[in-house]
Amino acid sequence: MILTNANIVLNNEVVLGSLKIEDGKIQAIDTGKMALASAVDCEGGYLMPGLVELHTDNMEKHFTPRPGVAWPGMQAFKVHDAQMISAGITTVFDAISVGDVVEGSERLANLSRMADALKESRARELTRADHLLHLRCEVSHQDTLNNFQHLMEAHPPQLVSIMDHSPGQRQFANLDKYREYYKGKYKLSDTELEAFIARQSEASRLYSAKYRRAISDLCLARGIPLASHDDATSEHVEESLEHGMVIAEFPTTVEAAREAHRKGMAVMMGAPNVVRGGSHSGNVAAHSLAAEGLLDVLSSDYYPASLLDAAFKLVADERNNYDLPAVMRLVSQNPAQAAGLDDRGEIAIGKRADLVWCDRLDDHAHIHHVLKNGKRVF
């Protein structure tokens, strides 16, 4: 296959040219337009590397589309897969929660169903995107370590993150924000909310430090990349480094992001944060980190289409120095490297032909086609 008349977004520049694909890989990149009748004319649109998503819980909403409704696993997974590929995401680390802040939650009930559906879909080659497993471990939950150990054997993960959503620290250092979020989420009365806060604080005291160490040690022994979550202070970052973590997911302050970036961790922020102009939890805005050159990776988190939209939004933001190649590294090369994937993430000879052909339409990206391994999948 030959794609021509495209603005090809390379690692450090954008060139108007043509690209040749053979056996699922990029074989040649040339400037100028080719006149071959068999070449696909991209009509001056952008040709970008396929997006690499490290942390999305998008799958959960398809397994439980309404409270109390458990949708059949394979059907739910295929709808999730279609949504990811239509957003230009060709590699996705599906983040499945091990442990939760409430007992008997739908997340816990869906844990095995989601992991089984991912595994079966991959084995039967039913997916359009390349799906990998990300286990996000809520270490303040009493069953997390046991569940993680069992799941790790049946479904070995390719990425693990460690999180603690207990009140008064990290994402919820502001207790008023914590009360607002969980009171609304679980429809708790004032009395129920205060009891909930007390239970979460005690669970964190009992389990968090012990489980953080145990899970990190298991991952390091098996060479599984580790990510911290919601680091808020330099001390949090130092703790993450001591546990061998290489990715800093969603730091909540400039202080933590600066320290993580300085120490070589890949600083990840949410693309919805960029699109909306700030954090829904009242923490640091992604554009503030971009303005200081501290942003390394973007994640669509809970809204797949936000990833490419956020990239274009950052390019247009005069508060930072990210041009289009630099922004595309945030959603392709940087996350691929952070997760140890060296065969994708950029348009370069020998790399996988995972590609997105799109245009900028008004304030968002309009995707024409997506290719994975040189084959059109959208």
WOKA-V170149 format. One record per residue. N is the residue number from 1. OMEGA is omega as a letter, one per 20 degrees, with the letter a starting at -180 (NA if undefined). BURIAL is 1 if it has 24 or more other C-alpha atoms within 12 Angstrom, else 0. Layout:
# WOKA-V170149
N|OMEGA|BURIAL  N|OMEGA|BURIAL
This chain:
# WOKA-V170149
1|r|1  2|r|1  3|a|1  4|a|1  5|a|1  6|r|1  7|a|1  8|a|1  9|r|1  10|a|1  11|a|1  12|a|0  13|r|0  14|a|1  15|r|1  16|a|1  17|a|1  18|a|1  19|r|1  20|r|1  21|r|1  22|r|0  23|r|0  24|a|1  25|r|1  26|a|1  27|a|0  28|r|0  29|a|1  30|r|1  31|r|0  32|a|0  33|r|1  34|a|0  35|a|0  36|a|0  37|a|0  38|a|0  39|r|0  40|a|1  41|a|1  42|r|1  43|r|0  44|r|1  45|r|1  46|r|1  47|a|1  48|r|1  49|r|1  50|a|1  51|r|1  52|a|1  53|a|1  54|a|1  55|r|1  56|r|1  57|a|1  58|a|1  59|a|1  60|a|1  61|r|1  62|r|1  63|r|1  64|a|1  65|r|0  66|r|0  67|r|0  68|a|0  69|r|0  70|a|0  71|r|1  72|a|0  73|a|1  74|r|1  75|r|1  76|a|1  77|a|1  78|r|1  79|r|1  80|r|1  81|a|1  82|r|1  83|r|1  84|a|1  85|r|1  86|r|1  87|r|1  88|a|1  89|a|1  90|r|1  91|a|1  92|r|1  93|a|1  94|a|1  95|a|1  96|a|1  97|r|1  98|a|1  99|r|1  100|a|1  101|r|1  102|r|1  103|r|0  104|a|0  105|r|0  106|r|1  107|a|1  108|r|1  109|a|1  110|a|1  111|a|1  112|a|1  113|a|1  114|r|1  115|r|1  116|a|1  117|r|1  118|a|1  119|a|1  120|r|0  121|r|1  122|a|0  123|a|0  124|r|0  125|a|0  126|a|0  127|r|1  128|r|1  129|r|1  130|a|1  131|r|1  132|a|1  133|r|1  134|r|1  135|r|1  136|a|1  137|r|1  138|a|1  139|r|1  140|r|1  141|a|1  142|a|1  143|a|1  144|a|1  145|r|1  146|r|0  147|a|1  148|a|1  149|r|1  150|a|0  151|a|1  152|r|1  153|a|0  154|a|0  155|a|1  156|a|1  157|r|1  158|r|1  159|r|1  160|r|1  161|a|1  162|a|1  163|r|1  164|a|1  165|r|1  166|a|1  167|r|1  168|a|0  169|r|1  170|a|1  171|a|1  172|r|1  173|r|1  174|a|0  175|r|1  176|r|0  177|r|0  178|a|1  179|a|1  180|a|0  181|a|0  182|r|1  183|r|0  184|a|0  185|a|0  186|r|0  187|a|0  188|r|0  189|r|0  190|a|0  191|r|0  192|a|0  193|a|1  194|r|0  195|r|0  196|r|1  197|r|1  198|a|0  199|a|0  200|r|1  201|a|1  202|r|0  203|r|1  204|a|1  205|a|0  206|a|0  207|a|1  208|a|1  209|a|1  210|a|0  211|r|1  212|r|1  213|a|1  214|a|0  215|r|1  216|a|1  217|r|1  218|a|1  219|r|1  220|r|0  221|a|0  222|r|0  223|r|0  224|r|1  225|a|1  226|r|1  227|r|1  228|a|1  229|r|1  230|r|1  231|a|1  232|a|1  233|r|1  234|r|1  235|r|0  236|a|1  237|r|1  238|r|1  239|r|1  240|r|1  241|r|1  242|r|0  243|r|1  244|a|1  245|a|1  246|r|1  247|r|1  248|a|1  249|r|1  250|r|1  251|a|1  252|a|1  253|r|1  254|a|1  255|a|1  256|r|1  257|a|1  258|a|1  259|r|1  260|a|1  261|a|1  262|a|0  263|r|0  264|r|0  265|r|1  266|a|1  267|a|1  268|r|1  269|a|1  270|r|1  271|r|1  272|r|1  273|r|1  274|a|1  275|a|1  276|r|0  277|r|0  278|a|0  279|r|1  280|r|0  281|r|1  282|r|0  283|a|1  284|r|1  285|a|1  286|a|1  287|r|1  288|r|1  289|r|1  290|a|1  291|r|0  292|r|0  293|a|1  294|a|1  295|a|1  296|a|1  297|r|1  298|r|1  299|r|1  300|r|1  301|a|1  302|a|1  303|a|1  304|a|1  305|a|1  306|a|1  307|a|1  308|r|1  309|r|1  310|r|1  311|r|1  312|a|1  313|r|1  314|r|1  315|a|1  316|a|0  317|a|0  318|r|0  319|r|0  320|a|0  321|a|0  322|r|1  323|a|1  324|r|1  325|a|1  326|r|1  327|r|1  328|r|1  329|r|1  330|a|1  331|a|1  332|a|1  333|a|1  334|r|1  335|r|1  336|a|1  337|a|1  338|a|1  339|r|1  340|r|0  341|a|1  342|a|0  343|a|1  344|r|1  345|r|1  346|r|1  347|a|1  348|a|1  349|r|0  350|r|1  351|r|1  352|r|1  353|r|1  354|a|1  355|r|1  356|r|1  357|a|1  358|r|1  359|r|1  360|a|1  361|a|0  362|a|0  363|r|0  364|r|0  365|r|1  366|a|1  367|r|1  368|a|1  369|r|1  370|r|1  371|r|1  372|a|1  373|r|1  374|r|1  375|r|1  376|a|1  377|r|1  378|NA|1
